[in-house]
Amino acid sequence: MALRVFASRCARGAARVSSARAFATSPSTTADEPPTTADEASTSSTHRGEAKTASFGYVEVDAREKESLVRGVFERVAPSYDVMNDLMSAGVHRLWKDYFVSKVGVFAGMTHLDVAGGTGDIAFRVLRALQRVEREAELDGQVLDANTRGKVVVSDINPAMLREGMKRATQRGLNQEQLTWLEGNAEKLPVEDESVDVYTIAFGLRNVTDTRAAIADAYRCLKPGGKYMILEFSHVENEILKQVYDFYSFNVIPKLGELVARDRGSYQYLVESIRKFPPQEKLKSMMRDVGFKHVSHENLTGGMVAVHTGYKTKDRI
Ligand SMILES: C[S@@+](CC[C@H](N)C(=O)[O-])C[C@H]1O[C@@H](n2cnc3c(N)ncnc32)[C@H](O)[C@@H]1O
């Protein structure tokens, strides 16, 4: 797999971040007044007259601006990202991620690509599972070496998030021989066609400007027979749970962001972007549109989060 490795590009990436536009704080919103339903809008860019727009939370921005706005959000939240995840979800995000990785189907020698991988939560779990599976394979007599062992690639558009991830990997004493860091946009990754066995994206697709382009690029990266998995905030179906969840999201999360990360705007963006993301059925139809087969979804915690899965089958035309 031809990979542009993170370290060599770090300096250039950081320069781009500093030149990104200042964060546009969205108009204040409450749980009572979401301006559009998620069915009407998605993070995929849309045409309004001549201009191509994309939703940045509840604000429609020029599609060309969204990437730098999102980049600004994660640049600012990177140092407190992991603490905030634990606080906002009371640690439940760990269970969602454990469950998601348990469905990957890790096998010896696999190539795993985790996109929008941020500080490595998914990639580290996959890496540990891979190392376990390969140790067992060796005990069973299989001979593995540097060429035949599997690899895990963590990719993200934001060097600040990748830097936090690299720091964490070292702090945790992970064996990193099978781990690579790659800076790249999910819409067009610097990854060879048909080179990946499993492609995961967790809490990342919502942030991409053109959702459809990112799904199509995942299809391109996957080998025939490869598996695509999305873990993303989704749409709560139970009306009572939805009301409680909306109240918590709009009233507590931005406040936590303000107190802990000193950044209310980024957490307001988080809750709004969740509401704008395509609901479960719509996301499945987008996956089918680019060619994925056997597409399915599973709701976790009443649909607060959903796992979407699709396959690039060997018998495609
Ligand atoms: C909410 S974090 C998720 C991180 C990690 N997957 C996790 O579950 O903890 C979203 C990540 O998406 C990344 N991201 C945003 N837009 C992206 C894009 N167009 N391509 C790749 N990554 C992107 C951000 O930099 C950020 O690290």
The ligand as a Gaussian input file, in Angstrom:
#p B3LYP/6-31G(d) Opt

LIG

0 1
 C      -15.122000      12.957000      16.511000
 S      -13.508000      12.627000      15.925000
 C      -13.472000      10.879000      15.897000
 C      -12.122000      10.318000      16.219000
 C      -12.067000       8.796000      16.438000
 N      -12.494000       8.068000      15.268000
 C      -12.889000       8.398000      17.624000
 O      -13.845000       7.646000      17.433000
 O      -12.578000       8.801000      18.741000
 C      -13.683000      13.044000      14.222000
 C      -12.379000      13.022000      13.463000
 O      -12.683000      13.221000      12.068000
 C      -11.593000      13.926000      11.498000
 N      -12.027000      14.460000      10.205000
 C      -12.849000      15.500000       9.961000
 N      -13.008000      15.687000       8.642000
 C      -12.274000      14.730000       8.022000
 C      -12.033000      14.401000       6.659000
 N      -12.593000      15.081000       5.665000
 N      -11.215000      13.364000       6.395000
 C      -10.637000      12.649000       7.398000
 N      -10.826000      12.922000       8.706000
 C      -11.629000      13.945000       9.017000
 C      -11.265000      14.957000      12.557000
 O      -10.004000      15.534000      12.369000
 C      -11.398000      14.139000      13.821000
 O      -10.187000      13.581000      14.226000

